[in-house]
Amino acid sequence: MNTFDRYIFIQQMKPFVFFSFVLIGILWLIQSMPRLDDVISNGQSGLVFIKISILIFPQVILIVLPISAFASTIYAIHKLISESELLIFANAGISNTRLIIPVLIFGCSVCAILYFLSLYLVPLSQNKLRTDLYNIREEFSNRLIKDQQFFHPIKGVTIYIRESTDNGNIKGIFITDARQNDNRVTYSAREAIMSRTENGLMLVMQNGLLQVLDSSKTALTTLKFKRMGFELNNFLPTGPRKDISPVEIFPFSIISNPEKFGKENIYKTSEFISEAHIKLATPLSALALTLLALCAFSVSGLNRKRYFYTIILAITSAIFIQSMISALRTLVIKDISLFWVLYLPSILCILVSISLIYFHINISSLKVKKGLM
């Protein structure tokens, strides 16, 4: 890069770092707070929450960087125009067409960072994050007979043990199962014993009461029992994970062997394929939005009087492009042969933006030359 390119590149990088920190901080806080409930309800320490929060970062950065690149380009070009720096460059013999080179370099740099995130770091961190959350819930089942507090292993289930011993003997147990909308089931017993079998965790309650409350909350069915046993596997995760999500798999692994995924999983093969192409298409949006920002100013003729309309047009177009990428994913899940449509919004935006930039800048140059003549 020469001095001009380096200067424009730095003018974009400064606001890019600022916007990235602000947006990443906000989105990271929004996504990490729900995880705090999982950590607290399963009796984990603050260090576990910090570890989980760090693992959320790559996914947050992947979402934020295209937006930051777009916002920083708008800010940088606005600053160059408002402070008449582009006019100074023009008087020094530097054409406005040269502006596209540092903008392209900046967009490609952000695009390269995003490809590293989407192809490697995000799948790695998401796999580690979901495995850790699974292990936290599984660890809960090993500590259940020792702890004496309310626990919520999964949504809708509450377990409380009053007293317990190391060998699994329990005095006073209360379990509420509200996972079904039709009724709420409550188990309570004076004594119980918990043991781990080959099939999982087994609970046998003695001298207890079973209560079933219907959805209208008007009918309560009560049943006393001397002995009742059931497995806790429905409440607590056991064994290796079987719910590996598409976001945890490296994209090229899916594309090279798509038949391998989705057979023994709750996700479909088409969901894995669409996620792989989303990861390949998303980084292109950073380059597309960067050029879109420059295009918006070029179409306005780099005129200060049109700033408001220029920025509104650019923001509206950016929102449309980003939403199209997400919307087209549903189409690909239904028909994987249409995977190429995921790349269309970004590629079309890049081609149209470059064409309009050159067209309007060249038109402006011709007008200037005619005026001089």
Salt bridges, closest charged atoms under 4 A:
ASP5 OD1 - ARG98 NH2 3.03
ASP38 OD2 - ARG137 NH2 3.43
GLU83 OE1 - LYS79 NZ 3.44
GLU85 OE2 - LYS79 NZ 3.78
ASP132 OD2 - LYS51 NZ 3.46
ASP132 OD1 - LYS128 NZ 3.54
GLU139 OE2 - ARG143 NE 3.95
ASP147 OD2 - ARG143 NH1 2.56
GLU163 OE2 - ARG162 NH1 3.78
ASP177 OD1 - ARG179 NE 2.91
ASP243 OD1 - ARG241 NE 3.28
GLU248 OE2 - ARG241 NH2 2.87
GLU275 OE2 - LYS279 NZ 2.68
GLU275 OE1 - ARG329 NH2 2.60
